[in-house]
């Protein structure tokens, strides 16, 4: 009898263990499905959730994903404790926004200077701030990229201050590389600046612009190195001439992994910057850009291409591996494209051309057209800087 009781308890224990194991597996499946639905690309959406001992842990900046996860667990009669941290972190208080104060802010994959450069943001760019780690902040750029920036490159603001800054009269730097000086005599440097930087306009002095930086430093910009934001915004057009002219102004700029400015730029940062300076905000990486727009070519029929089309390069998919998109350039006509590899350069697919680029021809994948094709991932600049 005693032996039977022990056997019963043993079987009951095994049954409970199996139920718990199956239950945990079901929960992990639900978490994975919600993540795939709301945050398939961790570069632009944060959904880092774990399940352990009846408790949900982790963090997300996606309230809708959080709500769906809880509802699915409830509908499956799963008991749980919700310890998920919703971002932005309440510890930030009202200041969960920021403005970039450097000409170019380096935004890294982890909160340390030795971490990989993930992307960059230009002076005057508004950022969403999600949390702090020491003197570093996890931020999200207007193109939704998530990475870490040093506090020295930004100024934290609340929504009221951000709205006030957006409403102020501003200028946009048009010169690829320029300088802010203390006065119109150009005697003392306040900051370097680069094309696309945005500053508050407060006056004019001898044909030059008097400006205030987002962190309240003051200075003067040479009059022909910038234009007012309204004029800039209304004059942006992705026509052939503008795209080619903008791209060629960056000729020779050095390649920099994660770079998005003429001071140093990678391949997708280059195409992104060309379009931004002509009024369009497109996704950050080549592997994201390739998912936008209209398919134009995959068979090397160069006659189908138009100026502004994006050419993608990499490794095709096989039965055992996914496609790898590793490079992008922009078509400029006459059988040529411009891209950042080593430096910003022009290449050709014509074997008789001095710029013939056999390596890129060998890894060509396809061409997409994004010009004048806004999507949820392609915005006009006026959607960011009102």
C-alpha positions as CSV (number, residue, x, y, z in Angstrom):
1,X,0.0,0.0,0.0
2,X,2.8,2.3,1.0
3,X,4.6,1.4,-2.2
4,X,1.5,2.3,-4.3
5,X,1.3,5.7,-2.6
6,X,4.9,6.5,-3.5
7,X,4.3,5.3,-7.1
8,X,1.2,7.6,-7.2
9,X,3.2,10.6,-6.0
10,X,6.0,9.9,-8.5
11,X,3.5,9.7,-11.4
12,X,1.8,12.9,-10.2
13,X,5.1,14.7,-10.0
14,X,6.0,13.6,-13.5
15,X,2.6,14.7,-14.8
16,X,2.9,18.1,-13.2
17,X,6.5,18.5,-14.5
18,X,5.4,17.7,-18.1
19,X,2.4,20.1,-17.8
20,X,4.8,22.8,-16.6
21,X,7.2,22.2,-19.4
22,X,4.5,22.2,-22.1
23,X,3.0,25.3,-20.6
24,X,6.4,27.1,-20.7
25,X,6.9,26.0,-24.3
26,X,3.4,27.4,-25.2
27,X,4.3,30.7,-23.5
28,X,7.6,31.0,-25.3
29,X,5.7,30.4,-28.6
30,X,3.3,33.2,-27.8
31,X,6.1,35.6,-26.9
32,X,7.9,34.7,-30.2
33,X,4.7,35.2,-32.2
34,X,4.0,38.6,-30.7
35,X,7.6,39.7,-31.3
36,X,7.5,38.6,-34.9
37,X,4.2,40.5,-35.3
38,X,5.4,43.8,-33.7
39,X,9.2,43.8,-33.7
40,X,10.6,41.6,-36.4
41,X,13.6,44.0,-36.8
42,X,15.4,44.7,-33.5
43,X,17.1,47.7,-35.0
44,X,13.9,49.7,-35.0
45,X,11.7,48.1,-32.4
46,X,12.5,46.8,-28.8
47,X,10.7,43.7,-27.5
48,X,13.1,41.8,-25.2
49,X,10.8,39.7,-23.1
50,X,11.6,36.5,-21.0
51,X,9.5,34.1,-19.1
52,X,10.7,32.5,-15.9
53,X,8.9,30.9,-13.0
54,X,5.5,32.4,-13.8
55,X,6.8,35.9,-14.4
56,X,7.3,38.1,-17.5
57,X,10.5,40.0,-17.4
58,X,12.3,42.3,-19.9
59,X,11.4,45.6,-21.6
60,X,9.7,47.0,-24.7
61,X,8.9,50.4,-26.2
62,X,5.8,48.9,-27.9
63,X,2.6,49.3,-25.8
64,X,0.5,47.6,-28.4
65,X,2.8,44.5,-28.3
66,X,2.8,44.5,-24.5
67,X,-1.1,44.6,-24.5
68,X,-1.4,41.8,-27.1
69,X,1.0,39.6,-25.2
70,X,-1.0,40.0,-21.9
71,X,-4.3,39.4,-23.7
72,X,-3.1,36.2,-25.4
73,X,-1.8,34.8,-22.1
74,X,-5.1,35.6,-20.4
75,X,-7.1,34.1,-23.3
76,X,-5.1,30.9,-22.9
77,X,-5.8,30.8,-19.1
78,X,-2.2,31.3,-18.3
79,X,-1.4,32.8,-14.9
80,X,1.5,35.2,-14.8
81,X,3.1,38.2,-13.0
82,X,3.8,41.1,-15.4
83,X,7.2,42.6,-14.6
84,X,7.8,44.0,-18.1
85,X,9.4,47.5,-18.1
86,X,7.6,49.8,-20.6
87,X,9.8,52.4,-22.1
88,X,10.5,55.3,-21.9
89,X,11.7,54.6,-18.4
90,X,9.6,56.6,-15.9
91,X,12.9,57.5,-14.2
92,X,13.6,59.9,-17.0
93,X,10.7,62.1,-15.8
94,X,9.3,64.5,-18.4
95,X,12.6,64.8,-20.2
96,X,12.2,61.7,-22.5
97,X,13.1,63.6,-25.7
98,X,16.4,65.1,-26.9
99,X,18.0,67.3,-29.5
100,X,21.4,66.6,-31.0
101,X,23.9,69.3,-30.1
102,X,27.0,68.1,-32.0
103,X,27.4,68.5,-35.8
104,X,27.3,64.7,-35.9
105,X,26.4,62.6,-32.9
106,X,27.8,59.1,-32.8
107,X,25.2,56.6,-31.9
108,X,26.6,53.2,-30.8
109,X,25.4,49.6,-30.4
110,X,26.1,49.6,-26.7
111,X,26.6,52.3,-24.0
112,X,30.3,52.7,-24.3
113,X,32.7,54.6,-26.7
114,X,34.4,51.3,-27.7
115,X,31.1,49.8,-29.0
116,X,30.3,49.5,-32.8
117,X,29.1,52.7,-34.4
118,X,25.6,51.9,-35.4
119,X,24.5,55.2,-37.0
120,X,24.8,58.9,-36.6
121,X,22.4,61.9,-36.1
122,X,22.9,65.5,-37.2
123,X,22.7,68.6,-35.1
124,X,19.1,69.6,-34.4
125,X,17.7,66.1,-35.0
126,X,14.9,65.3,-32.5
127,X,15.3,62.0,-30.7
128,X,13.1,59.8,-28.5
129,X,14.9,58.9,-25.3
130,X,14.0,55.5,-23.8
131,X,16.3,54.9,-20.8
132,X,19.7,55.8,-19.3
133,X,22.8,53.8,-18.4
134,X,25.2,56.1,-16.6
135,X,26.0,58.9,-19.0
136,X,24.6,57.1,-22.0
137,X,21.0,57.2,-23.3
138,X,19.2,54.6,-25.4
139,X,17.5,56.7,-28.2
140,X,15.4,56.3,-31.2
141,X,16.1,58.4,-34.3
142,X,13.4,59.7,-36.7
143,X,14.1,56.7,-39.0
144,X,13.3,54.5,-35.9
145,X,16.9,53.3,-35.3
146,X,17.6,52.2,-31.7
147,X,21.1,52.7,-30.3
148,X,23.1,54.5,-27.6
149,X,24.3,58.1,-27.5
150,X,26.7,59.8,-25.1
151,X,25.0,62.6,-23.0
152,X,27.7,65.0,-24.3
153,X,26.2,64.9,-27.8
154,X,22.6,65.8,-26.9
155,X,20.4,67.9,-24.7
156,X,17.5,66.4,-22.9
157,X,14.1,68.2,-23.2
158,X,10.5,67.7,-22.3
159,X,7.6,67.8,-24.8
160,X,6.9,71.5,-24.2
161,X,10.5,72.5,-24.9
162,X,10.6,70.3,-28.0
163,X,7.4,71.9,-29.3
164,X,8.8,75.4,-28.7
165,X,12.0,74.5,-30.5
166,X,10.1,73.0,-33.5
167,X,8.0,76.2,-33.7
168,X,11.0,78.5,-33.8
169,X,12.4,80.0,-37.1
170,X,15.3,77.8,-38.2
171,X,18.0,77.5,-40.8
172,X,19.4,74.4,-42.5
173,X,23.1,74.1,-43.3
174,X,23.6,73.5,-47.0
175,X,27.4,73.5,-47.2
176,X,28.9,70.0,-46.8
177,X,31.4,71.1,-44.2
178,X,31.3,74.5,-42.5
179,X,31.7,76.4,-39.2
180,X,29.8,78.4,-36.6
181,X,31.8,81.3,-35.3
182,X,31.3,83.6,-32.3
183,X,30.8,86.7,-34.4
184,X,30.7,87.9,-38.0
185,X,34.4,88.5,-37.9
186,X,34.8,84.7,-37.9
187,X,37.4,85.0,-35.1
188,X,36.5,82.2,-32.7
189,X,35.0,78.8,-33.5
190,X,31.9,77.7,-31.7
191,X,31.3,74.4,-33.5
192,X,31.9,72.7,-36.8
193,X,28.7,72.0,-38.8
194,X,27.7,69.8,-41.7
195,X,25.0,69.7,-44.4
196,X,21.6,69.0,-42.9
197,X,22.3,70.5,-39.5
198,X,19.4,72.5,-38.1
199,X,19.7,75.6,-35.9
200,X,17.5,78.3,-34.5
201,X,17.6,81.6,-36.5
202,X,17.6,84.7,-34.3
203,X,18.9,87.4,-36.6
204,X,21.2,88.6,-39.4
205,X,24.6,90.3,-39.3
206,X,26.4,91.6,-42.3
207,X,24.6,89.1,-44.6
208,X,25.3,86.2,-42.2
209,X,22.9,84.2,-40.0
210,X,22.9,84.7,-36.2
211,X,22.0,81.3,-34.7
212,X,21.4,79.5,-31.4
213,X,22.4,75.8,-31.1
214,X,20.0,73.3,-29.4
215,X,22.1,73.6,-26.2
216,X,21.8,77.4,-26.3
217,X,25.3,78.2,-27.5
218,X,25.3,81.2,-29.9
219,X,27.1,82.0,-33.0
220,X,27.2,83.2,-36.7
221,X,27.1,81.2,-39.9
222,X,28.3,82.4,-43.2
223,X,25.2,83.6,-45.2
224,X,25.8,81.4,-48.3
225,X,26.3,78.2,-46.2
226,X,22.7,77.9,-45.1
227,X,19.1,78.8,-46.0
228,X,16.0,79.2,-43.9
229,X,14.1,76.0,-43.0
230,X,11.0,77.0,-44.9
231,X,12.9,77.8,-48.1
232,X,14.9,74.5,-47.7
233,X,11.8,72.4,-47.0
234,X,9.8,73.9,-49.9
235,X,12.7,73.6,-52.4
236,X,13.4,69.9,-51.7
237,X,12.8,67.8,-54.8
238,X,14.2,64.4,-55.7
239,X,14.7,65.2,-59.4
240,X,17.7,63.9,-61.4
241,X,19.8,67.1,-61.0
242,X,19.3,67.5,-57.3
243,X,20.1,63.8,-56.5
244,X,23.2,63.8,-58.7
245,X,24.5,67.2,-57.5
246,X,24.1,66.2,-53.8
247,X,25.8,62.9,-54.3
248,X,28.8,64.4,-56.1
249,X,29.3,67.0,-53.4
250,X,30.3,64.1,-51.2
251,X,32.8,62.6,-53.7
252,X,35.9,61.4,-51.9
253,X,34.4,61.4,-48.4
254,X,36.0,58.6,-46.4
255,X,34.1,55.4,-45.7
256,X,33.0,55.1,-42.1
257,X,31.0,52.1,-40.8
258,X,27.9,53.7,-39.3
259,X,28.5,57.1,-40.8
260,X,25.8,59.3,-42.2
261,X,27.5,62.6,-42.9
262,X,30.1,64.0,-45.4
263,X,32.7,63.7,-42.5
264,X,32.6,59.9,-42.9
265,X,29.9,57.7,-44.4
266,X,29.0,54.1,-45.1
267,X,27.2,52.8,-48.2
268,X,23.6,53.0,-46.9
269,X,24.4,56.1,-44.9
270,X,25.4,57.7,-48.2
271,X,22.1,56.8,-50.0
272,X,20.2,57.9,-46.9
273,X,22.0,61.2,-46.7
274,X,21.5,61.9,-50.4
275,X,17.7,61.5,-50.0
276,X,17.6,63.3,-46.7
277,X,19.2,66.4,-48.1
278,X,16.6,66.4,-50.8
279,X,13.6,66.0,-48.4
280,X,13.1,62.3,-47.9
281,X,13.9,60.2,-44.8
282,X,14.5,56.6,-45.8
283,X,15.5,53.5,-43.7
284,X,19.0,53.4,-42.3
285,X,20.5,50.1,-43.6
286,X,20.9,48.5,-47.0
287,X,19.0,45.4,-45.8
288,X,16.1,47.7,-44.8
289,X,16.2,50.0,-47.9
290,X,15.9,46.9,-50.2
291,X,12.5,46.2,-48.8
292,X,11.1,49.6,-50.0
293,X,9.9,50.8,-53.3
294,X,9.3,49.2,-56.7
295,X,11.4,46.4,-58.1
296,X,13.0,47.7,-61.3
297,X,15.6,45.1,-62.3
298,X,17.2,41.8,-61.3
299,X,18.6,40.7,-64.7
300,X,21.2,43.5,-65.3
301,X,19.0,45.3,-67.8
302,X,20.6,48.7,-67.1
303,X,18.4,50.4,-69.6
304,X,15.5,50.1,-67.2
305,X,17.2,52.2,-64.5
306,X,16.6,55.9,-63.7
307,X,18.6,58.4,-61.8
308,X,18.0,57.8,-58.0
309,X,17.3,54.1,-58.3
310,X,19.1,52.1,-55.6
311,X,21.3,49.2,-56.6
312,X,21.8,46.4,-54.0
313,X,24.7,44.0,-53.8
314,X,25.4,40.9,-51.8
315,X,25.1,37.2,-51.7
316,X,21.9,35.5,-53.2
317,X,19.8,33.1,-51.1
318,X,20.4,29.4,-51.5
319,X,18.5,26.3,-50.4
320,X,20.4,26.5,-47.1
321,X,21.0,30.2,-46.5
322,X,19.2,33.5,-46.6
323,X,20.1,36.3,-48.9
324,X,22.7,38.7,-47.5
325,X,22.5,42.4,-48.6
326,X,25.9,44.0,-47.9
327,X,26.1,47.1,-50.1
328,X,24.0,49.8,-51.9
329,X,24.7,52.5,-54.4
330,X,22.7,55.1,-56.4
331,X,22.3,55.1,-60.2
332,X,23.3,58.4,-61.8
333,X,22.8,57.5,-65.5
334,X,25.1,56.9,-68.4
335,X,25.8,53.4,-67.2
336,X,27.2,54.6,-63.8
337,X,26.4,54.5,-60.1
338,X,27.8,56.3,-57.1
339,X,28.5,54.6,-53.8
340,X,30.6,54.6,-50.7
341,X,33.2,51.9,-50.7
342,X,36.5,53.0,-49.2
343,X,35.4,56.5,-50.2
344,X,32.6,58.0,-52.1
345,X,33.3,57.1,-55.7
346,X,31.7,56.5,-59.1
347,X,31.6,53.1,-60.7
348,X,30.5,51.6,-64.0
349,X,29.3,48.2,-65.3
350,X,30.8,48.9,-68.7
351,X,34.0,46.9,-69.2
352,X,35.3,49.7,-71.5
353,X,34.8,52.4,-69.0
354,X,37.7,53.6,-66.8
355,X,35.5,53.2,-63.8
356,X,34.4,49.6,-64.5
357,X,33.7,47.8,-61.3
358,X,34.0,44.0,-61.7
359,X,33.6,43.2,-58.0
360,X,30.3,45.0,-57.7
361,X,29.0,43.6,-60.9
362,X,29.8,40.1,-59.7
363,X,27.7,40.6,-56.5
364,X,24.8,42.6,-58.0
365,X,21.4,41.5,-56.6
366,X,18.7,43.9,-57.9
367,X,17.5,47.5,-58.2
368,X,14.7,49.2,-56.4
369,X,13.0,52.6,-57.1
370,X,12.1,54.6,-53.9
371,X,11.8,58.1,-55.4
372,X,8.4,59.7,-54.8
373,X,7.1,56.5,-53.2
374,X,6.3,57.4,-49.6
375,X,5.6,54.4,-47.3
376,X,5.3,53.9,-43.6
377,X,9.1,53.6,-43.6
378,X,9.8,56.5,-46.0
379,X,8.9,60.0,-44.7
380,X,9.2,63.6,-45.9
381,X,11.3,65.9,-43.7
382,X,8.3,68.0,-42.8
383,X,6.9,65.0,-40.8
384,X,9.9,65.3,-38.5
385,X,10.8,69.0,-38.4
386,X,7.4,70.8,-38.5
